[in-house]
Structure formats: C-alpha cells, structure tokens
Amino acid sequence: MTLIKSISGIRGTIGGKVDDNLTPVDAVKFASAYGTFLKQNIAKDKLKVVIGRDARISGPMIHNLVVNTLVGLGIDVIDLGLSTTPTVEIAVPMEKADGGIILTASHNPKQWNALKLLNAKGEFLSGADGAKILEIAEAEAFDFADVDSLGEVTENNAYMDIHIDEVLELPLVDADLVKTKKFKVVVDGVNSSGGIIIPNLLEQMGVEVVKLYCNPNGHFPHNPEPLKEHLGDICKLVVEEKADFGIVVDPDVDRLAFISNDGEMFGEEYTLVAVADYVLSKTPGNTVSNMSSSRALRDITEKHGGTYQASAVGEVNVVELMKKTNAIIGGEGNGGIIYPSSHYGRDSIVGAALFLTYLANQDKTVAEIRASFPQYYMSKNKIELTPQIDVDTVLATLTEKYKSENISTIDGVKIDFPTEWVHLRKSNTEPIIRIYTEAPTQSEADILAERFVKELKEIAGI
C-alpha cells in the first residue's frame, strides 16, 4: 500500500491509513489544495473545473468526494462522468474552465487511483504549480465557501462524442478514405472507457470492430499496462479473426499500442514513429519525445528533413520542449501521441484516427509497415525501491563510473553508447527505479539491461 505525492498529482492505493494510501481523507485534502490554488491564482468571482474519471471500481467514490469538495470551496463543476484523460483535456478550454481533474491511475492496476491536475489550457500543471499545491495540502490552508456561495454541478456526458467529432475534423484524418478499405480491427479496452470511445471512433470511420474487454466495469482482465506480456488474448484474437490489426489502450486512453496483422506486437515505441511518419510526410517539421524513447523517431524525423530533440520524462516536459521547438508531433515512447493540431496532451483517439488514415494510404499490411522502419529493440526493467536506498547517490556513483561516455543527467542518468543506450531514473508514479535500454537486437538490449540491473543492485547493496 502506498501514496505518492508528486508535482503531477497524487496517486495511491485504495484503503488503509490516511497519508499512507489514497483514502477518502487524502482525496478531499488534495482536491481542497487544488481548488484553493485556483482561487488564490485566478481573480474571478466564480471558478469552473471540469472533472472526468476512468472506469476503475473506486472511481465513483473518489469522483463524488472530489466533486463535492470543489462544490464546498464554491467552485462550479462540469461533470463529464465516465471519460478519458484526453477528453477532459479538450473539454477544459471548450468549456472555458479554469482547470480540470482526471480521476485515473492510468496504467496502474485496479487497486490504484489518482488525481491528475490540469490548468485552464487543459494541459498538465507546471512543476512549480504542482509544488505549490503540495505546500497548500501540507498546510491544510483551506477556506471553504459559506452556504450561499457553494458551487454548482452541471453534468455533461456528451464529451466523448464531441471528442470523436473533433478528431474526425482534423485535416490529416480521412474517414472517407478509411471507409473504402473496409478494415477489421480488434479493440482491447481493458474494461474501461477506451472500450466505449475507441469502438465508436472506428465505427464512424467505417471499420468493422471486434470488441475484447470493452465493458467499462473497472474489472481489468489483465494488467492494464499495454505491454507484450499482458496482451496474449488480443494477439491470438487478431489472428483468429483475420483482422487488419489490433488496438490496445490503457484505462484512461492516453497510451496506444497496436498488434500487427500477424498477431505480433507492433511495439509501443513504434506507435509514435508510425504516426509521425504519416504526419511528417504531409506537414514536415520538428519532433520531440522523451529520453526514454526510441532512436527510431529521430531517424524518421531526419528522413523527412526535420529536427528531433529529447526532453526529460513526463508529459509536461515533452509539451514544454514541443512548444519551444514548434514540433509538429511528439509524445512518449509508451504509446503516447501528442498532436498539437488537436491539443497538447497524449491522445489515443487522435493516434488511432491518424494511424488508420496512414494505413489507408499505404499498400502494405501493418506487419510490413512495421518492418519498414529503422529496427531498434528495447528492454524495460525496474528495481523495487526500499526507503533505505538513496537513489541520488546510486545514480551519482554510476555517472562517475561512466563519465567518459556521452552522458545526460537532465532526468536521472542516460548513457549513450555508439550503438545502444541505457536510461536509469526514479519513477514519478511508483516506488521503483526504471532501467530502459535500446540496441540493434533484442538480445543486446537485454544483455545491456541485465548488466545495469546488476550494477545498480551492487551499488545500492540490494
């Protein structure tokens, strides 16, 4: 059981003791801090916040607590109910709201939930703003509204449909062309809101949909992180159904993974590479991903005459660098597509629509498209942390050991060797150190990962 307070929000397991887990008290406290922060920084008589949630079992409970906490602060709430992270992000500016909260623990298992916090643009808060909210929560410096000044709740369950409409209107999305191809696609919605919005999008693009785990009851049928070891069922079903490909999303629908027509993983890293290849072919420009993402995006960007840059891990860091470099497309190698022509947030709905249009423009199968890209292989590992481990000292020791190599310490430690790299960093969302490696073959990536896991454990004394 654990509670993680960070500048990007609060995340924890349901139940247990206050301040050790995400209990009702912690949910109220953190919602109070966010609402208080908005009141301190926005000079308006009446503030408005958009709230939506994924289909987690704990969702309705946390949702009711957060909504009514904001009401108690005198803030009006636009309640989207069951929704997705990108849907809430587009709703905030459309509603001219002052912020937004998404109740989701993203790819974490069902016992987790979280409050993800947005600004008035529908983008994640800056690190500085997140730090202020943590301070307010710690001090419990809340001032609630009197009975005549309570906020009001307006329910609006149309936003998933509005989101689909917005995506279909994007110039690079060609639903008419997709319809002519009569694609068949299997969708794994991990029994959350992706099981509603992704099939609806595909059906409006003329795609035959085979649904797998698309009942939004919050009972995740497998670990919700869309990694190969969790996706045996859809890999099998794509082949059985002779489908063109499969789509997998996480519970809040900001991560997108594809299964090729042969039942093999397309590779989460290559979701962004494929969509970027299409977008850059139509609108050349720059790209950004985080430094834990594949070199393949750099190669594709340079092929189209653009410049690639890497940011620190975290959506807010990717977005900041995208704005600075006027990037046409960007995102994270975990299947997160950020397409500024829509909005500055990871969005599987946008990604799926662009990929379908890309596929409709190609005379290739999904497996053939995947084979056409620069081939890199990643190994993603992690080490569980105990409170006794001083991560900063461990990483500093490694940095000193490899100081003759090409090293970046913007975010943890990334060591770029000539044909491979390793990135070691403390997770923002879980008590772990992540070890990502990439190399020209899977065995080389695995061997590099094993080497650094061993070195880390030796330094940490595990």
Secondary structure as UniProt FT lines:
FT   STRAND          3..6
FT   TURN            7..8
FT   STRAND          9..14
FT   TURN            19..20
FT   STRAND          21..22
FT   HELIX           24..41
FT   STRAND          48..53
FT   TURN            57..58
FT   HELIX           59..72
FT   TURN            73..74
FT   STRAND          76..82
FT   HELIX           85..94
FT   TURN            95..96
FT   STRAND          99..103
FT   TURN            106..107
FT   TURN            110..111
FT   STRAND          112..118
FT   TURN            120..121
FT   HELIX           127..139
FT   HELIX           147..149
FT   STRAND          153..155
FT   HELIX           159..168
FT   TURN            171..172
FT   HELIX           175..181
FT   STRAND          184..188
FT   TURN            190..191
FT   HELIX           194..204
FT   TURN            205..206
FT   STRAND          208..212
FT   HELIX           228..230
FT   HELIX           232..240
FT   TURN            241..242
FT   STRAND          245..249
FT   TURN            251..252
FT   STRAND          256..259
FT   TURN            261..262
FT   HELIX           268..282
FT   STRAND          286..290
FT   TURN            291..292
FT   HELIX           296..303
FT   TURN            304..305
FT   STRAND          308..311
FT   HELIX           315..324
FT   TURN            325..326
FT   STRAND          327..332
FT   TURN            333..335
FT   STRAND          336..339
FT   TURN            340..342
FT   HELIX           348..361
FT   HELIX           366..372
FT   STRAND          377..384
FT   TURN            387..388
FT   HELIX           391..401
FT   TURN            402..404
FT   STRAND          406..408
FT   STRAND          413..416
FT   STRAND          421..426
FT   STRAND          432..439
FT   HELIX           442..460
//
